[in-house]
Amino acid sequence: MKMGTLLSRSTRGEANLLVRRLACFGSAEMITRVVRILSIVIIARQVSPQMMGLAALALSIFEMVRVLANAGIGQRIIAESEENLQATCNTAHRLFWLWCLVVAAIQLSIAGGLALFDKPDIAAMLAVLAGVYLLMPGGLVQVFLLMRAQRFGAIASIGAAQTISDHLLTLVLVLVWPSAWAIVLPKLLTAPLWLVLARQRMAWRPEPAAGYTAWQQFTGFALGVLISEILVVARGQLDKLIVGWLFGVQALGIYYFAFNAGLGLTTSFIMALGQVLFPYLCKAGHATECLRRGRVGLLLGLAVFTPLLALQSGLAGWYVPLVFGEQWRDAAPLVAILVLGGVPMVFAACASAWWRANEFPATEAKWNSVVTAVCLGAILLFSSLGLEMVAVAYVVGMAVIMIPVTLGALFRARHHPAPILEAAHA
């Protein structure tokens, strides 16, 4: 189907609506990116690759554990009918507390295991970061209610405030205490700010009188979403652990820097695309309209991100040594390669939103399993050829799976038998 034909079916108001919602994230992210670049510049000049590698190991493990908190509970809030919303929120609140405590226990167990294997620094960092899970449940229902209300400006402002505070704290700590702790500790110190802002932006509290939704209604959908979230984070974090295992901590520091200076600068923008699309698809009313909206979202995402990613990749050899310092010149090719991973990530974000809106988290989990296995397998297969080939393997592995799968789901499908969530719960 030609792009012009597809877009002609969409009203101008719909297209403008998506652009405005993305712009909410974009305006906040522009400020965040400036602060992020500044922090990366200072960190790169103050912290050695060895210290960077140590922080990367701790944060990679933390990110892989933290994804367990994204158990698909909140997506049920977004899609619930108005009649059952308060009861669903009551149950979700309880489940968030229970599950976050479980996740905290898992992370503390991993920290204990690392301490036994003579990794005391990483173990201590993970133990401290477990405190994040004690703050999350108090604001998660509020955040998903904001998503349900499509108040993306509020969501973007919360994320931007936390991220900017994180980077500013990192800047201060790196200058006075250049160590891996200076990179890790702000993740915990900024969590209370997120909690306060979430509760300010959306007033909600449990109402026992409204009753509770049966917890079993969360399990089927939540399991598929949880598996998908775990696989996405595994794909984004296990590559770093593999690099550290195969090449050493110093090489991991270089790879981690390249990832953050390259793909890390655009990842949050692309994730915002998926966040905007999911409630937009849920409100479609019927499967055919949902499919059309998914196609429009994909084309819009490609039109916005592809030129930016191409420009960033093409200029990496120039801006990396200029901005971050000559000591990182050798990382420029890695940055240029990893940036291109943003293209298949656009496809993945759109496919994920469409699968979830149509209650097919199992399909999402299946394809995320495939792409994760391909990416990590390719890294292992080509690791003997050096870090640059590891980066190529990561990007190509993601592209060869997610691009054709997404095109097949959104452009070859003529009818989707499952009702979208909004219709299913009306």
Sequence and secondary structure as in RCSB ss.txt:
>XXXX:A:sequence
MKMGTLLSRSTRGEANLLVRRLACFGSAEMITRVVRILSIVIIARQVSPQMMGLAALALSIFEMVRVLANAGIGQ
RIIAESEENLQATCNTAHRLFWLWCLVVAAIQLSIAGGLALFDKPDIAAMLAVLAGVYLLMPGGLVQVFLLMRAQ
RFGAIASIGAAQTISDHLLTLVLVLVWPSAWAIVLPKLLTAPLWLVLARQRMAWRPEPAAGYTAWQQFTGFALGV
LISEILVVARGQLDKLIVGWLFGVQALGIYYFAFNAGLGLTTSFIMALGQVLFPYLCKAGHATECLRRGRVGLLL
GLAVFTPLLALQSGLAGWYVPLVFGEQWRDAAPLVAILVLGGVPMVFAACASAWWRANEFPATEAKWNSVVTAVC
LGAILLFSSLGLEMVAVAYVVGMAVIMIPVTLGALFRARHHPAPILEAAHA
>XXXX:A:secstr
  HHHHHHHS HHHHHHHHHHHHHHHHHHHHHHHHHHHHHHHHHHHS HHHHHHHHHHHHHHHHHHGGG  SHHH
HHHHS TTTHHHHHHHHHHHHHHHHHHHHHHHHHHHHHHHHTT HHHHHHHHHHGGGGGTTHHHHHHHHHHHHTT
 HHHHHHHHHHHHHHHHHHHHHHHHHS SHHHHHTHHHHTHHHHHHHHHHHS     GGG    THHHHHHHHHH
HHHHHHHHHHHHHHHHHHHHHH HHHHHHHHHHHHHTTHHHHHHHHHHHHHHHHHHHTSSSHHHHHHHHHHHHHH
HHHHHHHHHHHHHHTHHHHIIIII GGGGGGHHHHHHHHTTHHHHHHHHHHHHHHHHTT HHHHHHHHHHHHHHH
HHHHHHHGGG HHHHHHHHHHHHHHHHHHHHHIIIII S   S  HHHHT 
